[in-house]
Amino acid sequence: MLKFNGRPFQSGDFTRALEDGIFEQAKRAILDKLRGVRDPNTGLAPKITVTGRDLKSLAVSVEGSEELIAEVNRRLGR
């Protein structure tokens, strides 16, 4: 019998585990891209919040000056 995480294999469990892993990697990649971003005038870092339960609901919120948000958007390719 095929097992996944010590239990009999079920495709739904496998799919959820795969999606959860991709979601966590996406969150980390976003935060890594924005690490070190600072306001050019004050040197302050943005307040970055990554929320959501899955890839479909993934959202990024950024607080900071207009210049800082522009740099965040540039780093994210927007």
Backbone as CSV, one residue per row, in Angstrom:
resi,resn,N_x,N_y,N_z,CA_x,CA_y,CA_z,C_x,C_y,C_z
1,MET,0.837,-1.177,0.000,0.000,0.000,0.000,0.886,1.245,0.000
2,LEU,0.540,2.198,-0.805,1.258,3.463,-0.900,0.864,4.343,0.283
3,LYS,1.882,4.980,0.924,1.609,5.834,2.075,2.176,7.229,1.842
4,PHE,1.526,8.200,2.455,1.973,9.592,2.422,1.855,10.128,3.840
5,ASN,2.953,10.639,4.383,3.000,11.104,5.775,2.561,10.019,6.744
6,GLY,2.914,8.784,6.458,2.630,7.674,7.349,1.222,7.129,7.299
7,ARG,0.407,7.665,6.395,-0.984,7.220,6.275,-1.229,6.725,4.859
8,PRO,-2.280,5.930,4.670,-2.608,5.496,3.307,-2.758,6.713,2.384
9,PHE,-2.208,6.592,1.196,-2.207,7.702,0.244,-3.623,8.095,-0.168
10,GLN,-3.883,9.400,-0.071,-5.122,9.974,-0.594,-4.720,11.220,-1.364
11,SER,-5.191,11.320,-2.582,-4.750,12.417,-3.448,-5.073,13.785,-2.858
12,GLY,-6.176,13.918,-2.146,-6.525,15.213,-1.542,-5.505,15.656,-0.510
13,ASP,-5.035,14.714,0.311,-4.012,15.039,1.309,-2.717,15.464,0.624
14,PHE,-2.356,14.745,-0.422,-1.136,15.067,-1.170,-1.247,16.456,-1.794
15,THR,-2.380,16.744,-2.410,-2.597,18.044,-3.053,-2.525,19.169,-2.031
16,ARG,-3.185,18.998,-0.884,-3.154,20.039,0.157,-1.736,20.268,0.666
17,ALA,-1.006,19.206,0.890,0.368,19.346,1.378,1.241,20.073,0.354
18,LEU,1.071,19.743,-0.905,1.827,20.395,-1.968,1.470,21.878,-2.054
19,GLU,0.178,22.191,-2.033,-0.265,23.590,-2.102,0.203,24.378,-0.882
20,ASP,0.145,23.771,0.299,0.615,24.449,1.507,2.102,24.776,1.406
21,GLY,2.883,23.840,0.884,4.315,24.077,0.717,4.602,25.190,-0.266
22,ILE,3.879,25.219,-1.366,4.059,26.273,-2.372,3.662,27.621,-1.789
23,PHE,2.567,27.643,-1.026,2.102,28.881,-0.398,3.169,29.437,0.552
24,GLU,3.740,28.583,1.393,4.769,29.031,2.327,6.011,29.529,1.588
25,GLN,6.390,28.852,0.509,7.536,29.296,-0.286,7.256,30.643,-0.941
26,ALA,6.038,30.858,-1.402,5.675,32.136,-2.024,5.764,33.265,-1.003
27,LYS,5.247,33.027,0.200,5.330,34.049,1.245,6.784,34.384,1.559
28,ARG,7.612,33.344,1.707,9.037,33.572,1.999,9.732,34.320,0.875
29,ALA,9.409,33.978,-0.370,10.039,34.634,-1.520,9.695,36.119,-1.553
30,ILE,8.448,36.444,-1.259,8.037,37.853,-1.228,8.805,38.594,-0.153
31,LEU,8.838,38.046,1.042,9.548,38.709,2.140,11.042,38.814,1.859
32,ASP,11.629,37.802,1.249,13.056,37.849,0.897,13.342,38.953,-0.116
33,LYS,12.447,39.101,-1.092,12.639,40.162,-2.102,12.598,41.543,-1.471
34,LEU,11.822,41.686,-0.402,11.624,43.006,0.196,12.540,43.268,1.383
35,ARG,13.301,42.253,1.767,14.246,42.435,2.870,15.290,43.475,2.440
36,GLY,15.530,44.404,3.296,16.532,45.422,2.988,15.983,46.662,2.298
37,VAL,14.696,46.667,1.930,14.107,47.862,1.324,13.994,48.930,2.407
38,ARG,14.458,50.123,2.095,14.400,51.244,3.036,13.934,52.495,2.313
39,ASP,13.291,53.359,3.057,12.876,54.655,2.524,14.148,55.436,2.194
40,PRO,14.246,55.973,0.973,15.479,56.678,0.590,15.737,57.942,1.407
41,ASN,14.701,58.536,1.990,14.872,59.777,2.751,15.088,59.547,4.243
42,THR,14.401,58.542,4.799,14.455,58.351,6.249,15.210,57.096,6.673
43,GLY,15.385,56.147,5.755,16.028,54.889,6.107,15.104,53.901,6.803
44,LEU,13.832,54.272,6.953,12.876,53.383,7.619,12.447,52.243,6.706
45,ALA,12.181,51.098,7.321,11.698,49.930,6.582,10.173,49.983,6.475
46,PRO,9.612,49.361,5.450,8.155,49.316,5.336,7.569,48.309,6.315
47,LYS,6.303,48.477,6.640,5.587,47.458,7.396,4.946,46.546,6.356
48,ILE,5.374,45.290,6.319,4.902,44.339,5.313,4.128,43.233,6.011
49,THR,2.915,42.982,5.528,2.082,41.915,6.063,1.672,41.012,4.909
50,VAL,1.952,39.731,5.038,1.533,38.751,4.044,0.444,37.907,4.696
51,THR,-0.740,37.879,4.082,-1.866,37.141,4.647,-2.459,36.190,3.620
52,GLY,-3.331,35.359,4.105,-4.036,34.418,3.252,-3.888,33.009,3.774
53,ARG,-4.787,32.143,3.309,-4.745,30.748,3.732,-4.230,29.836,2.630
54,ASP,-4.220,30.359,1.395,-3.762,29.567,0.260,-3.328,30.522,-0.845
55,LEU,-2.878,29.976,-1.981,-2.392,30.828,-3.066,-3.481,31.743,-3.620
56,LYS,-4.708,31.294,-3.619,-5.799,32.108,-4.152,-6.090,33.326,-3.289
57,SER,-5.843,33.208,-1.997,-6.155,34.319,-1.093,-4.904,35.063,-0.618
58,LEU,-3.751,34.763,-1.191,-2.505,35.424,-0.811,-2.610,36.924,-1.073
59,ALA,-2.296,37.723,-0.057,-2.334,39.177,-0.190,-1.132,39.775,0.527
60,VAL,-0.616,40.853,-0.033,0.512,41.559,0.572,0.074,42.983,0.846
61,SER,0.281,43.421,2.081,-0.035,44.789,2.476,1.267,45.485,2.847
62,VAL,1.445,46.705,2.340,2.671,47.456,2.608,2.294,48.844,3.102
63,GLU,2.915,49.241,4.207,2.715,50.587,4.741,4.039,51.323,4.711
64,GLY,3.994,52.567,4.266,5.185,53.394,4.217,4.947,54.609,3.350
65,SER,5.990,55.372,3.144,5.885,56.573,2.324,5.655,56.201,0.856
66,GLU,5.277,57.191,0.068,5.065,56.954,-1.366,6.332,56.428,-2.035
67,GLU,7.483,56.988,-1.662,8.750,56.550,-2.244,9.049,55.103,-1.871
68,LEU,8.760,54.758,-0.628,9.010,53.406,-0.146,8.100,52.404,-0.848
69,ILE,6.846,52.739,-0.992,5.906,51.856,-1.685,6.288,51.719,-3.153
70,ALA,6.771,52.791,-3.762,7.230,52.717,-5.152,8.402,51.748,-5.284
71,GLU,9.321,51.764,-4.309,10.460,50.838,-4.343,10.000,49.396,-4.133
72,VAL,9.042,49.191,-3.239,8.483,47.852,-3.026,7.866,47.347,-4.323
73,ASN,7.069,48.178,-4.975,6.451,47.791,-6.251,7.494,47.474,-7.305
74,ARG,8.557,48.254,-7.344,9.628,48.003,-8.315,10.277,46.641,-8.052
75,ARG,10.549,46.348,-6.783,11.177,45.061,-6.431,10.278,43.870,-6.744
76,LEU,8.964,44.100,-6.652,8.013,43.031,-6.943,7.657,42.959,-8.426
77,GLY,8.260,43.847,-9.222,8.026,43.827,-10.667,6.681,44.387,-11.059
78,ARG,6.191,45.336,-10.307,4.881,45.928,-10.600,5.019,47.312,-11.151
